[in-house]
Amino acid sequence: MKIIHTSDWHLGHQLHGYSRATEHQAFLDWLADTLEQQQADALLVAGDIFDTANPAASAWEMLYRFLARLAKTLPKLDVVMIGGNHDSPSKLDAPQALLKAFDLHLVGGIHRLDNGELDCERMLVPLTDATGEQAAWVLAVPFLRSADLRTENLAETDDRLIKGVEVLYAEMTAAARERKQPQQALIGMGHAYMASGKISEMSERRVLGGNQHALPATIFADDVSYVALGHLHLAQKVAKQEHVRYCGSPIPLSMAERNYSHQIVVVELDGTEVTKIEPITIPRSVDMLKVPAKAAPLDEVLVALAALPDDELPREQQPFLEVHVLLDKPQALLREKVLQALEGKSVRLAKITPHYQHVEQQHGLQHQRLSEVSPQQVFSLSWNKKYDGEPDAAMTAAFESLLVQVEEQQ
């Protein structure tokens, strides 16, 4: 059996006001072609299908057009998609019954029965191989919010959030074992921040209560053949385990991700044995530029910008540009001067990053826009200014907990 693992599409995403629709459509077209070329048996999408909980109609249209193509060209393909922290569980679950009729399984959120027990049936998805025989069970567990977990009966010494996740995955694994036949593999899915995971600047957060709640790889049982993870945009293994992986996002979702190698992961199984794991690099349809490579004085920057090529590309195909300027003090009309130097150039100015000599070291975030800093950075700086020191671990944990509550309410 051959499985393709992808995640973190973030359909509807905008980069500093610019639509990414052209890039997303290019990726989905490439993915559909790759699925056909590989003759894959299953596609796993590990969360953050959309960029926001209320995606635009155009983002839904893009998703449905992709799924319709798969239903037509690969009618035997099993598709399993789970919700991420950016997705709305209820909105993803709404078309679940319709999509299931086409072997398209969309699991937006956790469901429980009237007696409070986990509805494992809804999140256990059978996969069939090229012969049409069932070859695996997928534990399609979406992003877990604190309200999804049952922590009331846990010991006082337990970290309740981590233990709650462990218990939920244990229930799912036990339910899968009851149903599986010999030589049928168990495939885990999740959208979470795992211990040892490397996050990129500004594009992801340590979900589920912050870094102190990074989940251990041990939440996945030893008899789970492969774990398809989402949330981190940098493709990577977890805890040096070949079979527990983030595949990363298909396009760079911030300028900080411009050097990432974006990929999907092809997994081949023979019974319960993983015989091959092969990343395939996704071609980049729109480039990202940083000019100059290292922050320089404004005069040098303007010369470098004027030297950019004048290629006439359609607007949606023009590279995104981040400009780094070294300044002694705030510069009047900085943006206007940069735009003037870019006149006629085939680029889209995404961001101007000023670097202030001496001042930046003293005042940290003083000259950055609020959109460019994380809540944790603002909290840390505010604490430092008021109490002349860094917040301790307990205070940081309390802030992370409040941040999660606010995000869940939103």
N, C-alpha and C positions, 0 to 999 in steps of 0.2 A: 504494500500500500504506500502511496505517495501523498504527503501532506505539504501544503504551502502555508507558512506562518507569516502574517503581517500584522501591523497595528498602527495606532496613532495617526490616522489619516487626517483628522482635524478638518474635515470638509467645511467650507465656509470661512476658513481662516483668512485674516487680513494681516499684512505686514506693514506697519506704520501707515495704514490707510489704503494700501494697494491690495486688490483682490488677488487671490492665488488660484482662481478657477481654471485658468489655462494650464497651470502646472498640475493641478489635481486631475484634470481630464486627461492630460498626457500620461500621468501615472496609471490611471485606471485603464486606459486603452492598452498600455504596455502590459499591465498585470493580466488583463483578459487574454492578450496574445500569448503571454508566458504560460498561463494555465493551460491553454490549448496545446502549445508546443510540448509542455512537460507531461501532458495527459494526466494531470493531477486527479486524485480521487477526492480530496477535501481541501477546502480553504478555511483557515482559522484567522479571524480578525480579533485581536486581543484588546479591544476597547478604544475609547476616544475616536469614535467614528466621525463625530462632529466636533467643531471647535467650541460651540456653546450649547447650553441646554435648550435654547430656542433658535435652532438654525433656520436660515432663510429657506424659502420654498425652492430656490435654485439648488441649494445643497441637497435637499431631499430628492429633487429631480435627478441630480447627478448620481446619487446612490441607486435609485430605482432603475435608471437607465442601464447602469452597470449590471445590476442583478438580473434584469430582463435579458441582457445579452448572454449572461452565463446560462440562464434557463433555456435559452434557444440553442446555443452552440455546445454546451456541456450539460445536457439534461441529467446525467448521472452524478454530477459533482455535488458533494455535500458541502454546504456553506454554514459555518458556525460563527456568529458575531456576538460579542458581549459588550455591555456598556462600560464606559470608563468614567473617571471623575468629572470630565467635561460634559458628559451626556446626561440627558434626562431619562431616568429609568422608565417613567410612565409613557413617555413619547416613543421610546424604542419598543416597549412592550405592546403598544397599541396594534400594530399590524402583524403581531406574532402568529395568530391563527392562519391568516391568509398566506404569509410567507412559508409557513411550515408545510403547506400543501405542495410547495415546489422544492422541498428539501432545503429550504433556506431558514435557518434557525437563528432567531434574534432574541437574545436574553438581556433585557435592560436592567433588571433589578432582582433582588432576592424576594422570593414568595414563600409564605408559610401557610399551612393548613389551618383550619378553624381551631384545632387543638394546640396550635403554636409550633407544631413540628415543621421542620424544613421540607418544602415541596421539592424533593430530590428529582422526582419524575420530570419536572419542567426543565431542570438544568443538566440532565443526563441525555446526551445526544449520541445515537448510534452512527458509526461510519461504516460504509461499505467499500470493498476493494474493487479492482477492475473486473472481477468475475461476478460482482453483484452480491457476494457473501459478506455478512457483517464481520468486520475485522477489528473494530475498536469501539471503545466508549469514551466520549469526551466529557470531562467535568467542566461544564461551561459556567464558571463562577464569575460574575461581573464584579465591578468595583464595589468593595464592601464599605459601607458607612457604619458609624458606631451604632446606629439604631438597628442595623441588621443583625447585630451580634447578641448572643444570649450570655450575659456575664454574671447573672444574679447568684448562680450556684458555685462560682469559682472561689478558690481559696484566697485568703487575704494576701498571701505572699505572691500570688500570680500577677503578672502584668495583664490586666483584664482585656485590653484590646488585642494584644498578641495571642493570648490564650483563647479568646473568643474566635479569632480567625482559625487557629489550630483546630478547635472543636468543630467548626463548620466544615473545614476541608476533610476532617476525619469522618464526619457523617456522610459527606458526599462520596468519599472513597469506599466506605463500608457499603453504601447503597450500590455502587458500581460493581463491587466484588460479588454481591449477591446475584447480579444479573449477568455478569460476564461468563463466557464459556472459555475452556482452555484455548490458548493461542490467540485470544482476543486481548488487544493492548488497552491500557488505560492511558489517556492523554489528559494532562492537566492544563487549565487555562486560568489566567488571573490578570488583574490590572491593579498593580500595587507597587510600592517602593520596597525593594528587597535589600536586606543587609549586604553590604559591599557594593551596591549599585552606584555607578557614577552618574550624577545628574549634570545637566548643562545649565549654563547661566540664564536665568530668567524664564526658561521655557517650561520647566516642570517644578513641582513642589514635592516636598516629602509628605505625602498624603498619609492619612490615618493617624494624625496626631504628631507628626514631625519625626525627626531623626531617631528619637528615643523609641519610636514604634516601627523601625525598619524590621520587616518580617524575615525570619530565618528560612533558609531553603528547606529546613526539616519539616515545614508544614506540608510538604509533598512526600507521600509515602515512597518507600524504596521500590515498590512494584509499579510506580507510574513511569512509563517508558519515556515520555517527553513532556516538557512543560513549556507552553507558549505564553510568554508574558508580554504585557504592554505597560506603558506609562513613561519609561525612560526613552528619550529620543536617540540616544547613542546605542547602537547595536553592541551587545556584550553578553558574556556568560555570567552566571551568578555563582558565587562561591567556587569558582574554577570548575564547575560541573558542566560538561559538554551538553548534557540533555536538558538543562534549565537555562533558558535564554530570553533576553529581550532582542527582538529583531530590529527595533528602532523605528523611527518615523520614515515615511517614503520621500519627504522633501524637508529641507531645512526650515524650521519654523521660527527661527530668530537668526539675526546676523551672526550670533555666536556659534551657530551650528554650520557655518558655511564650509568648514573643512571636514565635516562628517562624511563617512562613506555610507550612504543610505542603501538599504538592502532588504530583500525578503529572504526567508530561510526555507530551503527544501529539505524535508525529512522523509527518509524511506525506512519502512519497517518490514520485517519478515516475522510474522506472528507478533510476539511481544518484544522482539529484539530490534533495536535501532541499528540499521546497517549502514546508513549514510546521513550525514548532516552537511548540507552545502549552501552557503550564502550565495546569492546572486545579486550583483550590484545593480541598482536602479539608475538608468540614465537620467542625468539632470537636464531638464528642458530650459531652465532659466538660471543664469549664473549669478553669483554674488561677489561683489568686489569690495576691497578695502583699500582706500587711497588716502594718503600714502601707506606703505606697509607698516611704518612706525610713525607716531605723531611727530609733526614737524611744524615750524613757524608758518603763519598764514601765507606769506609771500611764496614760500616753496610749495605749499599745498595748491595754491591757485595755478602755479606753473604746471604741476603734475596733472591737475584736472584739465587744463587746456590741452594737454598732450593726449588725452583719451581719444580713441578713434571716433570718427563721425558716421559709423555704419548706420544705415537707415533700416532699423528693425521696427516691426509693429510694436506699439506701446506695450502690449501684454507680454512680449518676448524680450524686452529690454532688461539687461542685468540690473539688480538692485545694488545701490552704492552706499557705503558707509564711509564718511569722511572724518579723519582724526586730525585735530588741529591743536598745536601747542601754543598756549597763550600765557601772558603775564597777568592779565586781568580780563574781565568780560569785554568782548569786542562788539561795538555797535555795528548793526547791519551785517552781522556775520553770515546769516543765511542768504541775504540778498547778494553778497559778494560771491558766495559759493555758487549760487544759481546762475549768476552772470557768467562765471567761468565755465559753467556746464551748458551754456546756450548752444543748441545745435548738436549736442552730444547724445548718443543713443544709450542713455542710462536713466534709471529712476532713482532720484535721491531719497533714500530711506531714512538716513540718520546722520546727524552731525554730532560727533563726540568731542567736546572740548577737554583738553588736559591743561590744568593750571599748575605752573611751576610753584613749588613751595606751598601754595594755598591749599592744594588738594590734599597734601599730607596732613595739614592741620585740621581741616574742616570736613574731610571725608566726602559727604554727599552734597555739599553746599551747592555745587553748580550742575547737578544732575536733575533731569526732569523726574517727577514723581513716577511716571510710567516706566522709568528705567531702573527703578530700585525695588527690592522686594520688601514686604511688610516686616520681615525679620531684620533687615538692615536698618529700617527706620526705627524699629523698637530698640535695637542695640545702640544706635547713635543717641536716641533720646535718653536712654538709661545712663549712658556714659556722661552726657552733658549734665544731668541732674545729680547723679551720685558718684561721678568720677571713677568709673570702673565698669567692668563687664557684668551683665546679669548672670546670676548663678544658674546651675542646671535646673533647679526647681522652678525658678521664675521663667526661664525660657520654655520649659515644658508647659507651664500654665498659660503662657502667651500662645503657644502652638495649639493648645486645646481650645482656647477662645477663638482662634483663627478658623479652626475646623468647624466650630459651631456656627460662626457667622457665614461661612461658605455654604454649609448645609441649609441654613435658613434662606439664603439667596437662591 
